[in-house]
């Protein structure tokens, strides 16, 4: 096998691995999101970023507009998994002030502000 064929084979295997691991990540996210949707109204926010870790934050709100559950997905690779966000549970929507809760994390501030933004 020539060097070119070997490089093509490696590229194809890497691409297939990316597809498989990406599907695994999406399935993990969907399971966590479905669990949130069963608990109440859900707000989702995402920070922007091309070459830095993106943050996806999802919160479930009960009938009194209090956070009853939530998770955060942070990372730049397909190995990032949703982690339960317990620090916000019990807070009302009015208490969710992004810059006060996450003063040193602009990505989390952006994601939280989008998650609590009123839907039109």
Order of alpha helices (4+ residues) and beta strands (2+ residues): alpha-beta-beta-beta-beta-alpha-alpha
